[in-house]
Amino acid sequence: MIEVKNLKKQFGELSVLNGITEHISQGEKIAVIGPSGSGKSTFLRCLNLLEIPTEGEIWFDGVNMTDVNVDIDRMRQKMGMVFQHFNLFPHLTVLENIRLPLDLGKMAYDKDYEAEIITLLELEERLKFYPYQLSGGQQQRVAIARALITKPAIILADEPTGNLDKQSGDSIFEFMI
């Protein structure tokens, strides 16, 4: 499903990723573990080209994502991304933040699936709230819901349960996998 070949990323003189090669099969779950500043977030952001690699190739579903002719927006519709710092839109309600990928991608709503996500993530009472009205854990739940709503083929999650208690984190991991 994803094949990474000799992936490198530099920021000026700083070399962050130094030739990563990895194959991830469909259904496989991978955890990238390392100290703060070791390039975990950069690696995830490179996988959907939010960061452009300095060198190397990223193949997703048989398509070379690093090819300049690839419709990257179309490819990203198959990927869910949970950002470490949520990246919610402050002017949108919880429900609007969750539905945004569907609206941008002109994708159909699955009301039953949406309801399941909202219930699992305990967001029913907060759908009309704005991000500033939520705790960090609640904002994290909205970010996870937004990543899951399109039923992506893959989920790239950068510390997806970092702001959640163990019980909530465990139930969300179960849902995601």
C-alpha positions as CSV (number, residue, x, y, z in Angstrom):
1,M,0.0,0.0,0.0
2,I,2.8,2.4,0.9
3,E,6.4,2.0,-0.2
4,V,9.0,4.6,0.8
5,K,12.3,4.5,-1.1
6,N,15.4,6.3,0.2
7,L,13.4,9.2,1.6
8,K,15.5,12.2,2.7
9,K,14.5,15.5,4.0
10,Q,16.7,18.4,4.8
11,F,15.9,21.9,6.2
12,G,18.9,23.9,5.1
13,E,21.9,22.2,6.6
14,L,19.9,20.1,9.0
15,S,19.3,16.6,7.7
16,V,16.1,15.2,9.4
17,L,15.4,12.1,7.4
18,N,18.4,10.1,6.1
19,G,17.4,7.6,3.5
20,I,14.3,5.9,5.0
21,T,13.1,2.8,3.1
22,E,9.9,1.1,4.2
23,H,7.1,-1.0,2.9
24,I,3.7,-0.9,4.6
25,S,1.2,-3.5,3.5
26,Q,-2.6,-3.0,3.6
27,G,-4.0,-3.6,7.0
28,E,-0.6,-3.3,8.7
29,K,-0.2,-1.0,11.6
30,I,3.1,0.8,12.1
31,A,4.2,2.9,15.0
32,V,7.1,5.3,14.6
33,I,8.8,5.8,18.0
34,G,11.7,8.1,18.9
35,P,12.7,11.1,20.9
36,S,11.3,14.6,20.4
37,G,12.9,16.2,17.3
38,S,13.9,12.9,15.7
39,G,11.8,13.4,12.5
40,K,8.7,11.4,13.3
41,S,6.3,14.2,12.4
42,T,8.4,15.2,9.3
43,F,8.2,11.6,8.1
44,L,4.4,11.5,8.5
45,R,4.0,14.9,6.7
46,C,6.2,13.6,3.9
47,L,4.0,10.6,3.4
48,N,1.1,12.8,2.1
49,L,3.5,15.5,0.8
50,L,2.6,18.2,3.3
51,E,6.4,18.3,3.4
52,I,8.2,17.8,0.1
53,P,11.0,15.3,0.4
54,T,14.5,16.4,-0.6
55,E,15.1,13.0,-2.2
56,G,13.4,9.7,-2.6
57,E,10.1,8.3,-3.6
58,I,6.8,7.7,-1.9
59,W,4.4,5.2,-3.5
60,F,0.9,4.9,-2.3
61,D,-1.6,2.5,-3.8
62,G,0.6,2.0,-6.9
63,V,1.1,5.7,-7.6
64,N,4.4,7.6,-7.2
65,M,3.2,10.5,-5.0
66,T,6.5,12.3,-5.6
67,D,5.9,12.5,-9.4
68,V,5.2,16.1,-10.3
69,N,2.3,15.0,-12.5
70,V,0.3,13.3,-9.8
71,D,-2.9,14.9,-8.6
72,I,-1.9,15.1,-5.0
73,D,-5.2,16.4,-3.8
74,R,-7.0,13.4,-5.2
75,M,-4.4,11.1,-3.6
76,R,-4.8,12.9,-0.2
77,Q,-8.5,12.1,-0.3
78,K,-7.5,8.5,0.4
79,M,-5.5,9.5,3.4
80,G,-6.7,10.7,6.8
81,M,-4.3,12.9,8.8
82,V,-4.4,13.5,12.6
83,F,-2.1,16.3,13.4
84,Q,-0.1,16.6,16.6
85,H,-1.5,20.1,17.2
86,F,-5.0,19.4,15.9
87,N,-5.1,22.1,13.2
88,L,-8.8,22.8,13.7
89,F,-10.3,25.8,12.0
90,P,-11.2,28.3,14.7
91,H,-14.1,29.9,12.7
92,L,-15.8,26.5,12.2
93,T,-17.9,24.6,14.6
94,V,-17.0,21.0,15.7
95,L,-19.5,19.6,13.1
96,E,-18.2,21.9,10.4
97,N,-14.6,20.9,11.2
98,I,-15.5,17.2,11.0
99,R,-17.4,17.5,7.7
100,L,-14.8,19.8,6.0
101,P,-12.9,17.0,4.2
102,L,-16.2,15.7,2.8
103,D,-17.2,19.2,1.6
104,L,-13.8,20.0,0.1
105,G,-13.6,16.6,-1.7
106,K,-17.2,16.8,-2.7
107,M,-17.8,13.4,-1.1
108,A,-21.0,11.9,0.1
109,Y,-22.0,12.0,3.7
110,D,-22.6,8.7,5.5
111,K,-24.9,9.8,8.3
112,D,-24.7,6.4,10.1
113,Y,-20.9,6.4,10.0
114,E,-20.7,10.1,11.1
115,A,-23.0,9.3,14.0
116,E,-20.9,6.4,15.0
117,I,-17.7,8.5,15.0
118,I,-19.4,11.3,16.9
119,T,-20.7,8.9,19.5
120,L,-17.4,7.0,19.9
121,L,-15.5,10.3,20.4
122,E,-18.1,11.6,22.8
123,L,-18.8,14.8,20.7
124,E,-22.6,14.7,20.6
125,E,-23.0,17.6,23.1
126,R,-20.4,19.8,21.5
127,L,-21.2,19.8,17.7
128,K,-22.1,23.5,17.8
129,F,-19.1,24.5,19.8
130,Y,-16.0,26.2,18.4
131,P,-12.5,24.9,19.0
132,Y,-11.7,27.6,21.6
133,Q,-14.6,26.3,23.7
134,L,-13.1,22.8,23.9
135,S,-10.5,21.2,26.1
136,G,-7.3,19.8,24.5
137,G,-8.7,16.3,24.6
138,Q,-11.9,17.4,23.0
139,Q,-10.0,19.1,20.2
140,Q,-8.0,16.0,19.7
141,R,-11.2,14.0,19.3
142,V,-12.5,16.4,16.7
143,A,-9.2,16.1,14.8
144,I,-9.5,12.3,14.9
145,A,-13.2,12.4,13.7
146,R,-12.2,14.7,10.8
147,A,-9.5,12.2,9.8
148,L,-11.9,9.2,9.9
149,I,-15.0,10.8,8.3
150,T,-13.9,10.1,4.7
151,K,-13.2,6.4,5.5
152,P,-9.6,6.7,4.3
153,A,-7.5,3.8,3.0
154,I,-4.8,4.9,5.5
155,I,-4.6,7.1,8.6
156,L,-1.5,9.0,9.3
157,A,-1.7,9.9,13.0
158,D,0.9,12.1,14.8
159,E,0.4,11.4,18.5
160,P,-3.4,10.8,18.0
161,T,-4.2,10.1,21.6
162,G,-1.6,12.3,23.3
163,N,-4.2,14.5,25.1
164,L,-6.6,11.7,26.0
165,D,-6.9,9.6,29.1
166,K,-6.0,5.9,28.8
167,Q,-9.5,4.5,28.5
168,S,-10.5,7.0,25.8
169,G,-7.2,6.5,24.0
170,D,-7.7,2.7,24.0
171,S,-11.2,2.9,22.6
172,I,-10.1,5.3,19.8
173,F,-7.2,3.0,18.9
174,E,-9.7,0.1,18.7
175,F,-11.9,2.1,16.4
176,M,-9.1,3.3,14.2
177,I,-7.7,-0.2,13.6
